Amino acid sequence: MTFKSHMDAALAEARKAAERGEVPVGAVLADPAGRIVARAGNRTQELNDPTAHAEILVLREGCRAAGSARLTGYALTVTLEPCAMCAAAIAAARIARLYYGAEDPKSGGVAHGARIFTHAQSHHKPEIYDGIAADEAAALLQEFFQGRRAG
């Protein structure tokens, strides 16, 4: 199997989230064959749900489609380093590979902050690939927050 990055699709979801007034984070879930099975952007404001992060939304959809709470062999691509909540959900779903773009020193839960996958309580650690289209993902976030401060 040849690796194909789905970061372009995740970035498209992040842009759509920004258009809805949501923090521009996008996620894409691919099955073991590399086919996209779910895609989403943040919807916390729209759904009045603090758990409606892009990662959680695609995990829910992927589990529903697979008919399983475990997504063994699946890959998750996210524009921003997942927070602790999302990292814990990624571990619980047994995601095989996590690809993410921008780092999140303030709220990240993978390489920063809680570092969920380093804890003994985390029963699973995916392969992690960071920095994919990091500049573009970070620029989306910076533009969004600059616009919020100016407005």
C-alpha positions as CSV (number, residue, x, y, z in Angstrom):
1,M,0.0,0.0,0.0
2,T,1.3,3.4,-0.9
3,F,0.9,6.3,1.6
4,K,-1.4,9.1,0.4
5,S,-1.7,12.1,2.6
6,H,-5.3,13.3,3.3
7,M,-4.1,16.6,4.7
8,D,-5.6,18.6,1.8
9,A,-9.0,17.1,2.7
10,A,-8.5,17.9,6.4
11,L,-7.5,21.5,5.5
12,A,-10.6,21.9,3.4
13,E,-12.7,20.8,6.4
14,A,-10.8,23.3,8.6
15,R,-11.6,26.1,6.1
16,K,-15.3,25.2,6.1
17,A,-15.3,25.3,9.9
18,A,-13.8,28.8,9.9
19,E,-16.6,29.9,7.5
20,R,-19.1,28.6,10.1
21,G,-17.3,30.7,12.8
22,E,-15.7,27.6,14.3
23,V,-12.1,27.2,15.3
24,P,-10.6,26.0,12.0
25,V,-9.6,22.4,12.7
26,G,-10.4,19.7,10.2
27,A,-10.0,15.9,10.4
28,V,-10.3,13.0,8.0
29,L,-10.5,9.3,8.8
30,A,-9.2,6.7,6.4
31,D,-9.9,3.0,6.5
32,P,-7.0,0.4,6.2
33,A,-7.2,0.6,2.4
34,G,-6.6,4.4,2.5
35,R,-10.2,5.4,1.6
36,I,-11.7,8.4,3.4
37,V,-14.7,7.1,5.4
38,A,-15.4,10.3,7.4
39,R,-14.5,14.0,7.4
40,A,-15.4,16.9,9.6
41,G,-14.5,20.3,10.9
42,N,-15.1,21.6,14.4
43,R,-18.7,22.1,15.3
44,T,-18.6,23.0,19.0
45,Q,-20.5,26.3,18.6
46,E,-23.0,25.0,16.1
47,L,-23.9,22.0,18.2
48,N,-23.4,23.6,21.6
49,D,-21.2,20.6,22.4
50,P,-17.7,21.0,23.8
51,T,-16.9,17.5,22.6
52,A,-17.7,18.3,18.9
53,H,-14.1,18.6,17.9
54,A,-13.3,17.4,14.4
55,E,-11.5,14.3,15.6
56,I,-14.4,13.2,17.8
57,L,-16.9,13.7,15.0
58,V,-14.9,11.6,12.5
59,L,-14.3,8.9,15.1
60,R,-18.0,8.7,15.8
61,E,-18.9,8.5,12.1
62,G,-16.1,5.9,11.5
63,C,-17.2,3.7,14.3
64,R,-20.8,4.0,13.2
65,A,-19.9,3.0,9.6
66,A,-17.6,0.2,10.8
67,G,-20.1,-1.1,13.3
68,S,-17.4,-1.2,16.0
69,A,-15.9,0.9,18.7
70,R,-12.4,-0.1,17.5
71,L,-10.9,1.3,14.3
72,T,-7.9,-1.0,14.1
73,G,-5.8,-0.2,11.0
74,Y,-7.4,3.2,10.4
75,A,-5.5,6.5,10.0
76,L,-6.6,9.9,11.3
77,T,-5.4,13.1,9.7
78,V,-5.9,16.3,11.7
79,T,-4.8,19.9,10.9
80,L,-3.9,20.6,14.6
81,E,-2.3,18.5,17.3
82,P,-5.2,16.8,19.1
83,C,-6.1,18.0,22.6
84,A,-6.0,15.6,25.6
85,M,-9.7,14.6,25.1
86,C,-9.2,13.8,21.5
87,A,-6.0,11.9,22.1
88,A,-7.7,9.8,24.7
89,A,-10.5,9.0,22.2
90,I,-7.9,8.2,19.5
91,A,-6.3,5.7,21.9
92,A,-9.7,4.2,22.9
93,A,-10.6,3.7,19.2
94,R,-7.2,2.0,18.6
95,I,-6.3,4.3,15.6
96,A,-3.2,2.9,13.9
97,R,-1.7,6.1,12.6
98,L,-2.1,9.8,13.6
99,Y,-1.0,12.5,11.1
100,Y,-1.3,16.1,12.2
101,G,-0.2,19.5,11.0
102,A,0.4,22.4,13.4
103,E,1.6,21.9,16.9
104,D,-0.5,23.1,19.8
105,P,1.8,24.1,22.7
106,K,-1.2,25.6,24.6
107,S,-3.8,22.9,24.4
108,G,-2.2,19.9,22.7
109,G,-2.3,16.5,24.2
110,V,0.1,14.5,22.1
111,A,3.5,16.3,22.0
112,H,2.6,19.0,24.5
113,G,0.6,19.2,27.7
114,A,-0.9,15.9,28.9
115,R,1.0,13.8,26.4
116,I,-1.7,11.2,26.6
117,F,0.1,8.4,24.8
118,T,3.0,8.4,27.2
119,H,0.9,7.4,30.2
120,A,0.6,3.8,31.4
121,Q,-3.2,4.4,31.4
122,S,-3.2,4.8,27.7
123,H,-3.6,1.2,26.4
124,H,-2.8,2.1,22.9
125,K,-0.4,4.5,21.1
126,P,-0.7,5.1,17.4
127,E,2.2,5.8,15.1
128,I,2.5,9.6,15.1
129,Y,3.6,11.8,12.1
130,D,3.5,15.5,12.8
131,G,4.3,18.7,10.9
132,I,2.4,17.8,7.7
133,A,1.3,21.1,6.1
134,A,2.0,22.7,9.5
135,D,2.6,26.2,8.1
136,E,-0.7,26.2,6.2
137,A,-2.7,24.8,9.2
138,A,-1.1,27.3,11.6
139,A,-1.8,30.2,9.2
140,L,-5.5,29.2,9.1
141,L,-5.6,29.3,12.9
142,Q,-3.7,32.6,13.1
143,E,-5.9,34.3,10.6
144,F,-9.0,33.1,12.4
145,F,-7.9,34.4,15.8
146,Q,-6.6,37.7,14.4
147,G,-10.0,38.2,12.8
148,R,-11.7,37.5,16.1
149,R,-9.5,40.0,18.0
150,A,-10.0,42.7,15.4
151,G,-13.7,42.3,15.2
